[in-house]
């Protein structure tokens, strides 16, 4: 894999929402075009010499917390949500391999014959070999979001940054789609984000990143070259540190 001395983050953990994999217009929970687009973006930064870990949400298939509000037992609902992330991870692996990008899925609980069980040593070996590693199954425990799983895996693999992909170009004082006066933060302290209850990631994820000095970059994944600019440290999105 070609190295690029101009990149700021040589190893990243990319957090993608499950909803981004689907198509609201057609009702498909997994849209091949969306998967191919995401695989292409990941391929680009991998070609720059970046080692890439990915955590996907499962909200396009089943969201545990929402299920609890509809009568599902919380632990059962969260287990269903974790299984949904495995389906998404397999779809993403297929999309990456179709784009000639080697990838592996590692799960937090046994999925014999489907994916590898997660181990830190195994993940680091895959990353060093140039493979994209997709971490599925959340943390393997109920009551923890995939944001928390992303923060945990980022810490474990020694990521230079956790990149939170969204459909807006950073963190704002309010929802910019609803409030025209909302102002964007260029940089933000962990403490400020927690105090103001800014909906970037959950508090457990923030705490993990804060305690382990891992910056979080919130950016618009669908903005042209934003992902490439983030890994170069070129000022895209909002930097939380």
C-alpha positions in Angstrom: 0.0 0.0 0.0 1.4 3.4 -1.1 2.4 5.7 1.8 1.8 9.4 1.7 3.9 11.6 4.0 1.3 14.4 3.7 -1.4 12.6 5.5 -2.1 13.6 9.1 -3.8 10.4 10.3 -2.1 7.2 9.2 -4.7 5.0 10.9 -8.3 6.0 11.3 -11.6 4.5 12.6 -14.4 5.6 10.4 -17.9 5.5 11.9 -20.8 5.3 9.4 -24.5 5.2 10.1 -26.5 2.3 9.0 -29.1 4.6 7.5 -26.5 5.9 5.0 -26.5 2.4 3.5 -30.2 2.4 2.7 -32.4 4.2 0.2 -35.4 6.0 1.7 -37.0 6.6 -1.6 -37.1 2.9 -2.6 -37.3 1.6 0.9 -34.3 -0.6 0.4 -32.3 -1.1 3.6 -29.2 -1.9 1.6 -28.7 0.1 -1.6 -25.9 -1.3 -3.8 -25.2 2.2 -5.3 -24.7 3.7 -1.8 -22.5 0.8 -0.8 -20.4 1.2 -3.9 -20.1 5.0 -3.3 -18.8 4.4 0.2 -16.4 1.7 -0.9 -15.0 4.1 -3.4 -14.4 6.8 -0.8 -12.7 4.3 1.4 -10.6 3.0 -1.5 -9.4 6.6 -2.2 -8.0 7.2 1.3 -6.5 3.7 1.5 -4.7 4.5 -1.7 -3.2 7.5 0.1 -1.6 5.1 2.6 -4.2 5.3 5.4 -5.0 2.2 7.4 -8.8 2.0 7.8 -11.0 0.5 10.4 -14.8 0.9 10.0 -17.8 0.6 12.4 -21.3 0.6 10.9 -24.5 1.3 12.7 -27.5 -1.0 12.2 -30.3 1.6 12.1 -31.3 0.8 8.5 -32.3 -2.7 9.6 -33.1 -2.5 13.3 -32.3 0.0 16.1 -32.3 -1.6 19.6 -33.3 1.5 21.5 -36.2 2.2 19.1 -37.2 -1.5 19.5 -37.4 -1.1 23.3 -39.9 1.7 22.8 -42.1 -0.7 20.8 -42.3 -3.4 23.3 -39.1 -5.3 22.8 -37.1 -6.2 25.9 -34.0 -3.8 25.8 -31.4 -6.6 26.0 -33.2 -8.5 23.2 -33.6 -5.4 21.1 -29.9 -4.4 21.5 -28.9 -8.0 20.5 -31.1 -7.7 17.4 -29.4 -4.4 16.6 -25.9 -5.9 17.0 -26.9 -8.6 14.5 -28.0 -5.9 12.1 -24.5 -4.4 12.1 -23.1 -7.8 11.1 -25.4 -7.8 8.0 -24.2 -4.3 7.2 -20.6 -5.2 7.7 -20.9 -8.2 5.3 -22.5 -5.9 2.7 -19.7 -3.4 3.0 -17.0 -6.0 2.8 -18.6 -7.3 -0.4 -18.7 -3.7 -1.8 -15.0 -3.1 -0.9 -13.9 -6.4 -2.5 -15.9 -5.5 -5.6 -13.8 -2.4 -5.7 -10.6 -4.5 -5.4 -10.0 -3.5 -1.8 -9.1 -6.3 0.6 -11.4 -6.3 3.6 -12.2 -8.4 6.7 -15.2 -8.5 9.0 -14.5 -9.1 12.7 -17.3 -9.6 15.1 -17.5 -9.0 18.9 -19.4 -12.3 19.3 -19.0 -15.7 17.6 -20.4 -15.9 14.0 -18.9 -19.2 12.9 -18.6 -19.5 9.1 -19.6 -15.8 8.6 -16.8 -13.6 10.0 -13.7 -13.7 12.2 -14.0 -13.3 16.0 -12.6 -9.9 17.0 -9.1 -9.8 18.5 -6.9 -6.8 18.8 -3.9 -8.7 17.6 -5.7 -10.0 14.5 -7.1 -6.5 13.7 -3.7 -4.9 13.9 -2.2 -7.6 11.6 -5.0 -7.0 9.0 -4.5 -3.3 9.1 -0.7 -3.6 8.8 -1.3 -5.9 5.7 -3.4 -3.1 4.1 -6.8 -4.7 4.7 -9.8 -2.6 5.7 -11.2 -4.0 8.9 -14.9 -3.8 9.5 -15.8 -4.2 13.2 -19.3 -5.6 13.6 -21.5 -6.5 16.6 -21.0 -3.3 18.5 -19.2 -3.9 21.8 -20.9 -7.2 22.1 -22.9 -5.9 25.1 -26.4 -4.4 25.4 -26.9 -0.8 26.5 -23.9 0.4 24.4 -24.3 2.2 21.1 -22.2 1.7 17.9 -20.7 5.1 18.7 -19.3 3.6 21.9 -18.1 0.6 19.9 -16.3 2.9 17.4 -14.6 4.8 20.3 -13.6 1.5 21.9 -12.1 0.0 18.7 -10.4 3.3 17.9 -8.7 3.1 21.3 -7.8 -0.5 20.9 -6.2 -0.2 17.5 -4.4 3.1 18.3 -6.2 5.1 15.7 -5.0 8.6 15.1 -8.5 9.9 14.9 -12.2 8.7 15.0 -14.0 10.1 11.9 -17.7 10.5 12.5 -19.4 10.6 9.0 -22.7 12.5 8.9 -24.8 14.3 6.3 -23.8 17.8 7.6 -20.4 19.4 7.4 -19.6 19.5 11.1 -21.0 20.3 14.5 -23.4 23.3 14.9 -24.8 25.2 17.8 -28.2 24.0 16.6 -29.6 21.9 13.8 -28.6 23.9 10.7 -31.5 22.4 8.7 -34.0 23.9 11.1 -32.2 26.9 12.4 -30.7 29.3 9.8 -28.8 31.1 12.6 -27.0 28.0 13.7 -23.2 28.5 13.7 -20.6 25.9 12.9 -17.8 25.0 15.3 -14.4 24.6 13.6 -12.9 23.2 16.7 -14.5 22.0 19.9 -13.4 20.8 23.3 -14.7 17.5 24.6 -15.9 19.2 27.7 -17.8 21.8 25.8 -19.6 19.2 23.7 -20.6 17.3 26.8 -21.7 20.5 28.7 -23.8 21.7 25.8 -25.2 18.3 25.1 -24.3 18.6 21.4 -25.5 15.5 19.6 -22.3 14.4 18.1 -21.7 11.0 19.9 -23.0 9.6 23.1 -21.3 10.5 26.4 -19.6 7.1 26.8 -17.9 7.5 23.4 -16.8 11.0 24.2 -15.4 9.8 27.5 -13.4 7.0 25.9 -11.9 9.3 23.3 -11.2 12.1 25.8 -9.5 9.7 28.3 -7.3 8.3 25.5 -6.6 11.6 23.7 -8.2 10.5 20.4 -9.6 13.4 18.4 -13.0 13.1 16.8 -13.6 14.7 13.4 -17.3 15.2 12.4 -17.7 15.8 8.7 -20.0 15.4 5.7 -19.2 12.1 4.1 -21.1 13.0 1.0 -19.1 16.2 0.4 -16.8 15.6 -2.6 -13.3 15.3 -1.1 -14.1 16.0 2.5 -12.8 12.5 3.7 -9.5 13.0 1.9 -9.2 16.5 3.4 -9.9 15.2 6.9 -7.1 12.6 6.7 -4.7 15.3 5.5 -5.7 17.5 8.3 -6.9 20.1 5.8 -9.7 21.6 8.0 -12.8 19.8 6.8 -15.6 19.3 9.3 -15.3 20.0 13.1 -12.4 18.8 15.2 -13.2 17.7 18.7 -10.2 17.3 20.9 
